[in-house]
Amino acid sequence: MKVLVTGAAGFAGSVVVPALVVAGFEVHATARHYAELAGVHRFVAADLANSPDRKSTRLNSSHGYISYA
């Protein structure tokens, strides 16, 4: 299963991401600044709080979403 974790480089995200990787999830991560996170499939530096089009993102039922932003 694919999971997107926002705030992945923050306090909680930096604990959740490794746990998800160990559990076998395909982790995609975002944070305001680039971070080296072991096992992450894809990392995108992004500030989602200031995104002009936040509501356009859709996830289907086969994906998870965890937000720590």
ABEGO torsion letter per residue (X at the ends): XBBBBBGAABAAAAAAAAAAAAAGBBBBBBBABBBBBBGBABBBBBBAAABAAAAABBBBAABBBBBAX
